[in-house]
Amino acid sequence: MKVVVTGGSGLLGPWVVREFVEAGYEVLNVDVKQPAEELCPTLIVDLTNLGEAVQALEGAEAVVHVAAIPRVGIRPNAATFETNTVSTYNILEAAATLGIRKAVITSSESSYGLVFATHPFDPLYVPVDEDHPQLPQDAYGLSKVVNELTAETFHRKTGMQIVSFRMGNVITPEKYRNFPGFIHQPELRKNILWSYIDARDAATAYRLAIEKDGLGAVKLNIAADWTSMDMTNGELLKACYPNVTDIRVPLDGYDTLLSNKKAKQLLGWQPVYHWRDHVSL
């Protein structure tokens, strides 16, 4: 089975490519640059050009769309919104044109609006699940909301299975060295609800989403089972969100406050990489 992975030369993409290659798939990396390590063939493609997107997907049976401008502040706001929404539209339009039946696109926890909020606000409840309102105040978060709507549109039109991953803060193995600098400072990561996801666990989720049938158009949070902090949830919430009263996890525990329950149920996925196994306290 041939799978196209967009953004396979970025931060998360190489781990997704590796996951599919090691599982025996034929993989093509589509990106604007060559990867640091050549795990599979790479095609340099401008995904904002529909014709290039169609050619890139020829012969594929599934597509995993990781490529994006990954946060605010890298490009001007309009460019961030345009690049992320047009490239996602083109990938799904190309997949529909070619009769591809399965796709995974990369949304973000930023779509809930907390991460880059100009006017900070509290979550309505924790853990934040997929039913929590999406209230972005920034171009990046807005682009992810639009992309999820684009996915639903293509599913209605074609019946294509499209899974949108609301990805938490991606941690590659070398980034665990940064944890000692923040695990006792709740203000530093409150906007992401102290969430994280190991790139290797995320990669497994992408593969499972392609291998599963009957998912329709679904949105799933992808996060580790634990916060990234050496503080209990009660301590974190008291320090940063004291007005949140709808708390659905034990206050004396370290359970994730970005719920991954739905992804685990639908995909049979289980994150396994715990930051405490990589960090000396």
TORMIRO-182951 format. One record per residue (C-alpha): residue number from 0; residue in three letters; x, y, z. Coordinates in steps of 0.2 Angstrom, whole numbers, plus 5000, padded with zeros to 4 digits. Layout:
[NUM; "ALA"; [X; Y; Z]],
...
This chain:
[0; "MET"; [5000; 5000; 5000]],
[1; "LYS"; [5007; 5017; 4995]],
[2; "VAL"; [5005; 5031; 5008]],
[3; "VAL"; [5010; 5049; 5004]],
[4; "VAL"; [5016; 5059; 5020]],
[5; "THR"; [5016; 5078; 5018]],
[6; "GLY"; [5029; 5087; 5029]],
[7; "GLY"; [5040; 5072; 5031]],
[8; "SER"; [5055; 5083; 5032]],
[9; "GLY"; [5049; 5093; 5047]],
[10; "LEU"; [5048; 5090; 5066]],
[11; "LEU"; [5035; 5077; 5067]],
[12; "GLY"; [5035; 5071; 5049]],
[13; "PRO"; [5051; 5060; 5049]],
[14; "TRP"; [5043; 5050; 5064]],
[15; "VAL"; [5027; 5047; 5054]],
[16; "VAL"; [5037; 5042; 5039]],
[17; "ARG"; [5048; 5030; 5049]],
[18; "GLU"; [5032; 5022; 5057]],
[19; "PHE"; [5025; 5018; 5040]],
[20; "VAL"; [5041; 5013; 5032]],
[21; "GLU"; [5044; 5001; 5046]],
[22; "ALA"; [5027; 4994; 5045]],
[23; "GLY"; [5030; 4989; 5027]],
[24; "TYR"; [5021; 5003; 5018]],
[25; "GLU"; [5028; 5011; 5002]],
[26; "VAL"; [5030; 5029; 5007]],
[27; "LEU"; [5033; 5045; 4998]],
[28; "ASN"; [5038; 5061; 5007]],
[29; "VAL"; [5031; 5077; 5000]],
[30; "ASP"; [5039; 5093; 5007]],
[31; "VAL"; [5047; 5109; 5002]],
[32; "LYS"; [5064; 5103; 5007]],
[33; "GLN"; [5074; 5087; 5008]],
[34; "PRO"; [5074; 5078; 5025]],
[35; "ALA"; [5089; 5077; 5036]],
[36; "GLU"; [5088; 5058; 5034]],
[37; "GLU"; [5082; 5049; 5019]],
[38; "LEU"; [5070; 5036; 5024]],
[39; "CYS"; [5060; 5035; 5008]],
[40; "PRO"; [5059; 5045; 4992]],
[41; "THR"; [5055; 5064; 4993]],
[42; "LEU"; [5046; 5074; 4981]],
[43; "ILE"; [5048; 5093; 4982]],
[44; "VAL"; [5030; 5100; 4980]],
[45; "ASP"; [5021; 5117; 4982]],
[46; "LEU"; [5005; 5111; 4990]],
[47; "THR"; [4996; 5128; 4987]],
[48; "ASN"; [4997; 5123; 4969]],
[49; "LEU"; [4983; 5110; 4965]],
[50; "GLY"; [4991; 5103; 4950]],
[51; "GLU"; [5007; 5099; 4960]],
[52; "ALA"; [4996; 5091; 4974]],
[53; "VAL"; [4987; 5080; 4962]],
[54; "GLN"; [5003; 5074; 4954]],
[55; "ALA"; [5011; 5071; 4971]],
[56; "LEU"; [4996; 5059; 4976]],
[57; "GLU"; [4996; 5049; 4960]],
[58; "GLY"; [4996; 5030; 4964]],
[59; "ALA"; [4993; 5033; 4982]],
[60; "GLU"; [4980; 5024; 4992]],
[61; "ALA"; [4981; 5035; 5007]],
[62; "VAL"; [4987; 5052; 5012]],
[63; "VAL"; [4994; 5059; 5029]],
[64; "HIS"; [4994; 5078; 5029]],
[65; "VAL"; [5007; 5084; 5042]],
[66; "ALA"; [5014; 5099; 5032]],
[67; "ALA"; [5009; 5116; 5038]],
[68; "ILE"; [5016; 5132; 5045]],
[69; "PRO"; [5016; 5126; 5063]],
[70; "ARG"; [5012; 5141; 5074]],
[71; "VAL"; [5010; 5160; 5074]],
[72; "GLY"; [5024; 5171; 5072]],
[73; "ILE"; [5033; 5162; 5058]],
[74; "ARG"; [5025; 5170; 5044]],
[75; "PRO"; [5013; 5185; 5043]],
[76; "ASN"; [4995; 5180; 5049]],
[77; "ALA"; [4987; 5180; 5032]],
[78; "ALA"; [5001; 5170; 5025]],
[79; "THR"; [4999; 5157; 5039]],
[80; "PHE"; [4980; 5156; 5036]],
[81; "GLU"; [4981; 5155; 5017]],
[82; "THR"; [4995; 5142; 5017]],
[83; "ASN"; [4987; 5130; 5029]],
[84; "THR"; [4970; 5131; 5023]],
[85; "VAL"; [4974; 5131; 5004]],
[86; "SER"; [4986; 5117; 5006]],
[87; "THR"; [4974; 5106; 5016]],
[88; "TYR"; [4960; 5110; 5003]],
[89; "ASN"; [4972; 5105; 4989]],
[90; "ILE"; [4977; 5089; 4997]],
[91; "LEU"; [4959; 5083; 4999]],
[92; "GLU"; [4954; 5089; 4982]],
[93; "ALA"; [4968; 5080; 4975]],
[94; "ALA"; [4964; 5064; 4985]],
[95; "ALA"; [4945; 5065; 4979]],
[96; "THR"; [4950; 5068; 4961]],
[97; "LEU"; [4961; 5052; 4962]],
[98; "GLY"; [4949; 5041; 4971]],
[99; "ILE"; [4959; 5040; 4987]],
[100; "ARG"; [4948; 5034; 5001]],
[101; "LYS"; [4958; 5038; 5017]],
[102; "ALA"; [4966; 5053; 5024]],
[103; "VAL"; [4973; 5060; 5040]],
[104; "ILE"; [4975; 5079; 5042]],
[105; "THR"; [4984; 5087; 5056]],
[106; "SER"; [4974; 5100; 5066]],
[107; "SER"; [4979; 5106; 5083]],
[108; "GLU"; [4975; 5109; 5101]],
[109; "SER"; [4977; 5127; 5096]],
[110; "SER"; [4960; 5126; 5088]],
[111; "TYR"; [4952; 5128; 5106]],
[112; "GLY"; [4959; 5145; 5107]],
[113; "LEU"; [4969; 5145; 5123]],
[114; "VAL"; [4986; 5143; 5116]],
[115; "PHE"; [4988; 5160; 5106]],
[116; "ALA"; [4974; 5170; 5114]],
[117; "THR"; [4976; 5188; 5113]],
[118; "HIS"; [4963; 5189; 5127]],
[119; "PRO"; [4966; 5174; 5139]],
[120; "PHE"; [4952; 5164; 5145]],
[121; "ASP"; [4949; 5149; 5155]],
[122; "PRO"; [4943; 5132; 5148]],
[123; "LEU"; [4925; 5128; 5152]],
[124; "TYR"; [4930; 5111; 5160]],
[125; "VAL"; [4945; 5099; 5161]],
[126; "PRO"; [4950; 5088; 5153]],
[127; "VAL"; [4946; 5097; 5137]],
[128; "ASP"; [4939; 5085; 5125]],
[129; "GLU"; [4933; 5086; 5107]],
[130; "ASP"; [4916; 5093; 5112]],
[131; "HIS"; [4924; 5109; 5120]],
[132; "PRO"; [4920; 5125; 5110]],
[133; "GLN"; [4934; 5130; 5098]],
[134; "LEU"; [4937; 5149; 5101]],
[135; "PRO"; [4953; 5154; 5092]],
[136; "GLN"; [4958; 5172; 5092]],
[137; "ASP"; [4973; 5169; 5080]],
[138; "ALA"; [4976; 5165; 5061]],
[139; "TYR"; [4984; 5148; 5065]],
[140; "GLY"; [4970; 5141; 5076]],
[141; "LEU"; [4957; 5148; 5064]],
[142; "SER"; [4966; 5139; 5050]],
[143; "LYS"; [4964; 5122; 5059]],
[144; "VAL"; [4946; 5125; 5062]],
[145; "VAL"; [4943; 5129; 5044]],
[146; "ASN"; [4953; 5113; 5039]],
[147; "GLU"; [4942; 5102; 5050]],
[148; "LEU"; [4927; 5109; 5041]],
[149; "THR"; [4935; 5106; 5024]],
[150; "ALA"; [4938; 5088; 5029]],
[151; "GLU"; [4919; 5086; 5034]],
[152; "THR"; [4914; 5094; 5018]],
[153; "PHE"; [4925; 5082; 5007]],
[154; "HIS"; [4918; 5067; 5018]],
[155; "ARG"; [4900; 5072; 5014]],
[156; "LYS"; [4904; 5074; 4996]],
[157; "THR"; [4914; 5059; 4993]],
[158; "GLY"; [4913; 5047; 5008]],
[159; "MET"; [4932; 5048; 5010]],
[160; "GLN"; [4937; 5044; 5028]],
[161; "ILE"; [4946; 5059; 5035]],
[162; "VAL"; [4953; 5059; 5053]],
[163; "SER"; [4958; 5076; 5060]],
[164; "PHE"; [4971; 5075; 5073]],
[165; "ARG"; [4970; 5089; 5086]],
[166; "MET"; [4989; 5087; 5090]],
[167; "GLY"; [4996; 5092; 5107]],
[168; "ASN"; [5013; 5099; 5109]],
[169; "VAL"; [5025; 5087; 5099]],
[170; "ILE"; [5040; 5081; 5109]],
[171; "THR"; [5054; 5072; 5099]],
[172; "PRO"; [5066; 5062; 5110]],
[173; "GLU"; [5080; 5076; 5111]],
[174; "LYS"; [5067; 5089; 5117]],
[175; "TYR"; [5065; 5079; 5134]],
[176; "ARG"; [5081; 5088; 5139]],
[177; "ASN"; [5071; 5104; 5141]],
[178; "PHE"; [5059; 5097; 5153]],
[179; "PRO"; [5068; 5101; 5169]],
[180; "GLY"; [5067; 5120; 5165]],
[181; "PHE"; [5048; 5120; 5166]],
[182; "ILE"; [5041; 5105; 5176]],
[183; "HIS"; [5039; 5116; 5191]],
[184; "GLN"; [5034; 5132; 5183]],
[185; "PRO"; [5015; 5130; 5178]],
[186; "GLU"; [5013; 5147; 5170]],
[187; "LEU"; [5025; 5142; 5156]],
[188; "ARG"; [5014; 5129; 5149]],
[189; "LYS"; [4997; 5133; 5155]],
[190; "ASN"; [4991; 5139; 5138]],
[191; "ILE"; [4993; 5121; 5131]],
[192; "LEU"; [4985; 5114; 5147]],
[193; "TRP"; [5002; 5106; 5151]],
[194; "SER"; [5000; 5093; 5137]],
[195; "TYR"; [5012; 5085; 5126]],
[196; "ILE"; [5014; 5070; 5114]],
[197; "ASP"; [5029; 5060; 5110]],
[198; "ALA"; [5032; 5060; 5091]],
[199; "ARG"; [5033; 5041; 5091]],
[200; "ASP"; [5016; 5039; 5099]],
[201; "ALA"; [5009; 5052; 5087]],
[202; "ALA"; [5016; 5042; 5073]],
[203; "THR"; [5008; 5026; 5079]],
[204; "ALA"; [4991; 5036; 5079]],
[205; "TYR"; [4993; 5041; 5061]],
[206; "ARG"; [4996; 5023; 5056]],
[207; "LEU"; [4981; 5016; 5066]],
[208; "ALA"; [4970; 5030; 5058]],
[209; "ILE"; [4974; 5024; 5041]],
[210; "GLU"; [4972; 5006; 5045]],
[211; "LYS"; [4955; 5008; 5053]],
[212; "ASP"; [4939; 5007; 5043]],
[213; "GLY"; [4923; 5016; 5046]],
[214; "LEU"; [4928; 5031; 5055]],
[215; "GLY"; [4920; 5044; 5044]],
[216; "ALA"; [4925; 5062; 5047]],
[217; "VAL"; [4931; 5062; 5065]],
[218; "LYS"; [4941; 5074; 5076]],
[219; "LEU"; [4953; 5067; 5089]],
[220; "ASN"; [4964; 5075; 5102]],
[221; "ILE"; [4981; 5067; 5102]],
[222; "ALA"; [4990; 5068; 5119]],
[223; "ALA"; [5000; 5058; 5131]],
[224; "ASP"; [4991; 5051; 5146]],
[225; "TRP"; [5000; 5062; 5158]],
[226; "THR"; [5004; 5081; 5159]],
[227; "SER"; [5021; 5087; 5156]],
[228; "MET"; [5023; 5093; 5174]],
[229; "ASP"; [5030; 5087; 5190]],
[230; "MET"; [5015; 5095; 5199]],
[231; "THR"; [4998; 5087; 5202]],
[232; "ASN"; [4983; 5093; 5193]],
[233; "GLY"; [4976; 5101; 5208]],
[234; "GLU"; [4992; 5112; 5210]],
[235; "LEU"; [4992; 5117; 5192]],
[236; "LEU"; [4974; 5122; 5191]],
[237; "LYS"; [4975; 5132; 5208]],
[238; "ALA"; [4990; 5141; 5201]],
[239; "CYS"; [4983; 5145; 5184]],
[240; "TYR"; [4965; 5142; 5182]],
[241; "PRO"; [4957; 5144; 5200]],
[242; "ASN"; [4940; 5148; 5193]],
[243; "VAL"; [4938; 5132; 5183]],
[244; "THR"; [4926; 5121; 5194]],
[245; "ASP"; [4921; 5108; 5182]],
[246; "ILE"; [4936; 5096; 5185]],
[247; "ARG"; [4934; 5078; 5178]],
[248; "VAL"; [4950; 5070; 5184]],
[249; "PRO"; [4957; 5067; 5201]],
[250; "LEU"; [4966; 5083; 5208]],
[251; "ASP"; [4980; 5073; 5216]],
[252; "GLY"; [4985; 5064; 5200]],
[253; "TYR"; [4994; 5069; 5184]],
[254; "ASP"; [4981; 5064; 5171]],
[255; "THR"; [4981; 5073; 5155]],
[256; "LEU"; [4970; 5089; 5154]],
[257; "LEU"; [4969; 5087; 5135]],
[258; "SER"; [4958; 5072; 5134]],
[259; "ASN"; [4964; 5058; 5123]],
[260; "LYS"; [4950; 5046; 5128]],
[261; "LYS"; [4941; 5046; 5111]],
[262; "ALA"; [4957; 5043; 5101]],
[263; "LYS"; [4961; 5028; 5112]],
[264; "GLN"; [4943; 5021; 5110]],
[265; "LEU"; [4942; 5023; 5091]],
[266; "LEU"; [4959; 5019; 5086]],
[267; "GLY"; [4964; 5006; 5099]],
[268; "TRP"; [4979; 5018; 5102]],
[269; "GLN"; [4989; 5019; 5118]],
[270; "PRO"; [5003; 5031; 5121]],
[271; "VAL"; [5018; 5023; 5129]],
[272; "TYR"; [5032; 5036; 5130]],
[273; "HIS"; [5032; 5045; 5147]],
[274; "TRP"; [5043; 5060; 5150]],
[275; "ARG"; [5048; 5053; 5167]],
[276; "ASP"; [5057; 5039; 5159]],
[277; "HIS"; [5068; 5051; 5150]],
[278; "VAL"; [5071; 5065; 5163]],
[279; "SER"; [5081; 5064; 5179]],
[280; "LEU"; [5072; 5073; 5192]],
